[in-house]
Amino acid sequence: MKKLMLCSILSILFFNAYSQDTSCVYFHEEEVYVFNYYTSEILSSIEQAEEFIEITVDSNEVLCIHLSDRKISTREVFMYYSDGKWSRSELNSKDNAYYTPIGPLVVEVGRSKLKL
């Protein structure tokens, strides 16, 4: 019985230690909203005044980027990994959601550009 209880407690601790969290950022035109993935509660909002918005993704965390521009457009996204590698993507921003790999990494999301 003690072994069963010990095994149960260790498995709960193991799952909690390696669980991942999800951060969400919603881009709509020039407005940027950070919200809770599970409750959809808006935590903060800003206007995108700079060319790029920088978002830090911590260890064991995933970032959900929801791009929702009114017109068919794209956004340039850079991902900088902890090992020094980086990638660039041109993402469609007409109501699309994208997920990053598990962090740590830094993501930069650019302003909306009309798709020609």
C-alpha positions in Angstrom: 0.0 0.0 0.0 2.9 2.4 0.8 4.5 1.7 -2.5 1.3 2.4 -4.3 0.8 5.7 -2.5 4.5 6.7 -3.1 4.1 5.8 -6.8 1.0 7.9 -7.1 2.5 10.9 -5.4 5.7 10.7 -7.5 3.7 10.5 -10.7 1.6 13.6 -9.8 4.9 15.5 -9.0 6.4 14.3 -12.3 3.4 15.5 -14.4 3.3 18.8 -12.6 7.1 19.3 -13.1 6.9 18.6 -16.8 3.6 20.2 -17.7 3.6 23.0 -20.2 1.8 26.3 -20.0 0.3 28.2 -23.0 0.5 32.0 -23.4 -1.8 33.6 -25.9 -1.4 36.9 -27.9 -4.1 38.2 -30.2 -3.2 40.6 -33.0 -6.1 42.6 -34.6 -5.0 45.4 -36.8 -2.8 47.7 -34.5 -4.2 46.3 -31.3 -2.4 43.5 -29.4 -4.2 41.6 -26.6 -2.6 39.1 -24.1 -5.2 36.7 -22.8 -5.6 33.6 -20.7 -5.6 30.5 -22.9 -8.0 28.6 -20.6 -10.5 31.3 -19.6 -10.2 33.7 -22.6 -9.9 36.6 -20.0 -8.0 39.6 -21.4 -4.9 40.2 -19.2 -3.6 43.3 -21.0 -3.8 45.2 -24.3 -1.5 47.6 -26.1 -1.4 49.4 -29.5 1.4 48.2 -31.8 3.4 51.4 -32.1 6.7 49.7 -33.1 7.5 47.7 -36.2 7.8 44.5 -34.2 6.4 43.3 -30.9 8.8 41.1 -28.9 7.3 38.2 -26.9 9.5 36.0 -24.5 8.4 32.3 -24.3 9.8 30.7 -21.1 10.9 27.1 -20.6 8.1 24.5 -20.9 5.8 27.2 -22.4 4.1 27.4 -25.7 2.9 30.6 -27.4 -0.4 30.8 -29.3 -0.4 33.7 -31.8 -3.8 34.6 -33.2 -3.6 36.9 -36.2 -6.9 38.5 -37.1 -6.6 41.4 -39.5 -9.6 42.5 -41.5 -7.9 42.5 -44.9 -6.0 39.6 -46.4 -2.5 40.4 -45.2 0.7 38.8 -43.8 2.9 39.4 -40.8 6.6 38.7 -40.6 7.5 36.6 -37.6 11.0 35.9 -36.3 11.8 33.2 -33.7 15.1 33.3 -31.8 16.1 30.0 -30.1 18.2 29.7 -27.0 21.0 27.8 -29.0 21.5 30.9 -31.2 19.5 29.6 -34.2 16.7 31.7 -35.6 13.9 31.4 -38.2 11.8 33.8 -40.2 8.2 33.2 -41.4 5.7 35.2 -43.4 2.3 34.2 -41.8 -1.2 34.8 -43.2 -3.1 37.0 -40.8 -6.7 36.6 -41.8 -8.0 34.9 -38.7 -5.3 32.3 -38.3 -3.8 30.8 -35.1 -0.2 29.6 -34.9 1.7 27.8 -32.1 5.4 28.0 -31.3 7.6 25.1 -30.3 8.2 24.7 -26.5 10.4 27.5 -25.2 12.7 29.0 -24.2 12.7 31.3 -27.2 11.9 34.9 -28.2 9.3 35.7 -30.9 9.0 39.0 -32.8 5.8 39.7 -34.7 5.7 42.5 -37.2 3.0 44.8 -38.4 0.4 43.7 -40.8 1.3 44.1 -44.5 -1.3 43.8 -47.3 -1.0 40.7 -49.4 -0.6 41.5 -53.1 
